Amino acid sequence: MAVSAASAWEAAIKAGMGKLTLDVPFERVAEVNGFDKLPITLAHAAAVATLPEHHRDPFDRMLVAQARSEGLTLVTHDRAIEPYGIPILWT
């Protein structure tokens, strides 16, 4: 299992805006739960350009690009991601 740097980045932005409270640093939660850290690479960034405009959120688009590039299943509750045709575990 992996967690993307994009998810940590989005959580940090939301925490900074007061929309999310992180009692424990995101990185620590990932470590405790045994997640591998998935960095954002230049190849991931380039892959975003090839995605159709099914979804406009840049963080979600990066997660889709990473899932496609790395052959991963994306865990989400966002139905707007479904048209990308990647493996999804619905929450």
N, C-alpha and C positions, 0 to 999 in steps of 0.2 A: 504494500500500500504506500502511496506517495501523497504528499501535500505540496501544492504549488506555491512558489514564492508569490505568485499573483494573489493567492488567497490571503497570505500574510499581509501583503501590501494593502489590499482592500480593507482588511480588518483594522490595520493601523490607521488608515484614513478615516474610517467610521469611528474609531475610538477617539481620534483627535477632534472630530466634530461633535462628540458627545452622543452619538447614535448607537454606540456599542461600548459595553464595559468589559474590559479584560482584567479579571482578578489575577490571572497568571499570564506571563508573556506567551504569545502565540507559539513561539519556537519551543518553549518548555512543554506546552500541551502536546505538540507534535512529537517531541522526543518521548514523553511518558507513554504515549499511545502507540509507539513503535512505527511511526510514519517515516519513510524516507523523504528527504528534502529534494524537491524537484525545482531546480533553478530555471529561470527564463533565459534561454539561449538565443543567439542571433538567428538560428534556424527556426526556433519557435516564433520569433518576431516576424520573420519573412513568411511563415506559414499563415499568419493572420491575413495577409494580403490576398491569399487565394480563397478565403472563405466568402460564401455568398452572404448577403446582408439580412440573414434571418433574425439576427440579434444585434443590437447596437451597443450593448454594454461592453466596454473594452476589456474588462476583467473576465467576463464570461467568454468573450471571443478568444482571449488568450488561453483559457482553460480548454476550450474546444480544440484550438490549434495544438496544444500540448498533448491532449488525449489522442488526437489523430497521429501526430508525429511519433509518439512513444508507444502506441498500441495499448492505451490505458482505457479503463472504464471510468466515466465521469459520474460522480455522485452529486445529484442535484434534485431540486423540486421544481425547477424552472422549465415549464413545458415549451418555452420558446426555443430551447436548445434541441428539441427532438428532430426538427427538419435536417439537422446536420448529419444524421445517420451514423453517429458514433455510438458505441455501447454506453448505456446509461443505467445506473442503479438509482431508482427513484426513491426519494425520501418523503 
